[in-house]
Amino acid sequence: MYRRLAFIRQLKLLLLRMVRLRATPNDIAKGFALGIFVGMTPLMGFHMLIAVFLALLLRENKIAAAVGVWITNPLTAPFIYALQYESGRLLLGYERARLPAVLTFESLRTLGWEVLAPMTVGSLLYGLVLALVAYMVMLQIVPFFKDLRIARWPRRPRRPR
């Protein structure tokens, strides 16, 4: 029955890959925190590339950074970006952006800055806070998972030929 649930198997394999990284808990936690920070930026579609590039530059764990980016996924992105926009808008003292009556390139460019500036400020705020929390949590969780022994996936009996 569980063989049909490929999604569960993929989650288990991803957990095993994270657990079996040959790095210290501090290195994994720093890479994951970097991924969380990059994942909170409003650069949808480029998160993974930016996180791995920064992990290469900063000599952090690339796999952990790539996994951390998935905090922003298609299910969570609308909520995260809305929260970032509202927080940034309040911090900057902006009014809520409204769609222009006539859609021209100039009006869309102006609207873009009215939305992008508050989102950037909000993403920096939430990115720093969540990266710090993720770092501290991963420092505690990684040693536990490294000691955990996960049972092998049961195999089907072979049929005689």
C-alpha positions as CSV (number, residue, x, y, z in Angstrom):
1,M,0.0,0.0,0.0
2,Y,2.7,2.5,1.0
3,R,4.6,1.8,-2.3
4,R,1.8,3.7,-4.1
5,L,2.5,6.8,-2.0
6,A,5.6,8.1,-3.8
7,F,5.3,11.4,-2.0
8,I,5.8,9.8,1.4
9,R,8.8,7.9,0.1
10,Q,10.3,11.1,-1.3
11,L,9.8,12.8,2.1
12,K,11.6,9.9,3.8
13,L,14.5,10.0,1.4
14,L,14.8,13.8,1.8
15,L,14.9,13.3,5.6
16,L,17.5,10.7,5.2
17,R,19.6,12.9,3.0
18,M,19.5,15.7,5.5
19,V,20.3,13.4,8.4
20,R,23.2,11.8,6.7
21,L,25.0,14.9,5.7
22,R,28.6,14.6,6.6
23,A,28.8,18.0,8.3
24,T,28.7,19.2,11.9
25,P,25.3,20.3,13.3
26,N,26.6,23.9,13.3
27,D,27.4,23.8,9.5
28,I,24.0,22.3,8.7
29,A,22.2,24.8,10.9
30,K,24.1,27.8,9.3
31,G,23.3,26.5,5.8
32,F,19.6,25.9,6.7
33,A,19.4,29.4,8.2
34,L,20.9,30.9,5.1
35,G,18.3,29.1,3.0
36,I,15.5,30.3,5.3
37,F,16.7,33.9,4.9
38,V,17.0,33.7,1.1
39,G,13.6,31.9,1.0
40,M,11.9,34.9,2.7
41,T,13.1,37.4,0.0
42,P,10.6,38.5,-2.7
43,L,12.7,36.9,-5.5
44,M,10.3,34.0,-6.3
45,G,11.8,31.6,-8.8
46,F,15.4,32.4,-8.0
47,H,15.6,31.4,-4.3
48,M,17.4,28.1,-4.9
49,L,20.0,29.6,-7.2
50,I,20.7,32.5,-4.9
51,A,20.9,30.2,-1.8
52,V,23.3,27.8,-3.4
53,F,25.4,30.6,-4.8
54,L,25.6,32.3,-1.4
55,A,26.4,29.0,0.3
56,L,29.3,28.5,-2.1
57,L,30.5,32.0,-1.4
58,L,30.2,31.8,2.4
59,R,31.3,28.1,2.4
60,E,28.2,26.9,4.1
61,N,26.2,23.7,3.5
62,K,24.7,23.9,0.1
63,I,22.1,21.1,0.6
64,A,20.8,22.5,3.8
65,A,20.6,25.9,2.2
66,A,18.6,24.5,-0.7
67,V,16.2,22.7,1.6
68,G,15.7,25.8,3.8
69,V,14.6,27.8,0.8
70,W,11.4,25.7,0.6
71,I,9.9,27.7,3.5
72,T,8.4,29.7,0.6
73,N,6.6,27.3,-1.6
74,P,3.4,27.7,-3.7
75,L,1.2,27.0,-0.6
76,T,2.9,29.4,1.8
77,A,4.1,32.1,-0.6
78,P,0.8,34.1,-0.7
79,F,0.6,34.3,3.1
80,I,4.3,35.1,3.6
81,Y,4.3,37.8,0.9
82,A,1.1,39.4,2.2
83,L,2.5,39.5,5.7
84,Q,5.8,40.9,4.5
85,Y,4.0,43.6,2.4
86,E,1.8,44.7,5.2
87,S,4.6,44.7,7.8
88,G,6.9,46.7,5.5
89,R,4.1,49.1,4.5
90,L,3.4,49.8,8.2
91,L,7.1,50.3,8.9
92,L,7.7,52.6,6.0
93,G,4.4,54.5,6.5
94,Y,3.1,53.8,3.0
95,E,-0.5,53.6,2.1
96,R,-1.9,50.4,0.7
97,A,-1.1,50.2,-3.1
98,R,-4.1,50.3,-5.5
99,L,-4.2,49.1,-9.0
100,P,-4.1,52.0,-11.5
101,A,-7.2,52.8,-13.6
102,V,-5.2,52.6,-16.9
103,L,-2.5,49.9,-17.1
104,T,0.5,51.4,-18.8
105,F,4.1,50.6,-18.4
106,E,4.7,53.7,-16.4
107,S,1.8,53.0,-14.0
108,L,2.9,49.4,-13.5
109,R,6.5,50.5,-12.9
110,T,5.3,52.9,-10.2
111,L,3.1,50.2,-8.7
112,G,6.0,47.8,-8.7
113,W,8.1,50.1,-6.4
114,E,5.0,50.8,-4.2
115,V,4.8,47.0,-3.6
116,L,8.5,46.0,-3.9
117,A,9.9,48.4,-1.3
118,P,7.6,47.4,1.5
119,M,8.0,43.7,0.6
120,T,11.8,44.1,0.7
121,V,11.7,45.7,4.2
122,G,9.3,43.1,5.5
123,S,11.3,40.2,4.0
124,L,14.5,41.5,5.7
125,L,12.7,41.7,9.0
126,Y,11.1,38.3,8.8
127,G,14.2,36.7,7.2
128,L,16.5,37.8,10.0
129,V,14.1,36.6,12.7
130,L,13.3,33.3,11.1
131,A,16.9,32.6,10.1
132,L,18.0,33.1,13.8
133,V,15.2,30.9,15.1
134,A,15.9,28.2,12.4
135,Y,19.6,28.2,13.3
136,M,18.9,27.7,17.0
137,V,16.2,25.0,16.4
138,M,18.4,23.1,13.9
139,L,21.4,23.1,16.3
140,Q,19.1,21.1,18.7
141,I,17.4,18.9,16.1
142,V,20.3,17.8,13.9
143,P,22.2,15.8,16.6
144,F,18.9,14.0,17.5
145,F,18.3,13.0,13.9
146,K,21.9,11.9,13.4
147,D,21.5,9.4,16.2
148,L,18.1,8.3,15.1
149,R,18.1,5.0,13.1
150,I,15.4,4.9,10.5
151,A,14.2,1.4,9.4
152,R,14.8,0.5,5.8
153,W,11.9,0.6,3.4
154,P,10.4,-2.9,3.2
155,R,11.1,-4.7,0.0
156,R,8.8,-6.8,-2.1
157,P,9.6,-10.5,-2.1
158,R,11.2,-11.6,-5.4
159,R,9.3,-13.9,-7.6
160,P,11.1,-17.0,-8.8
161,R,11.6,-17.2,-12.5
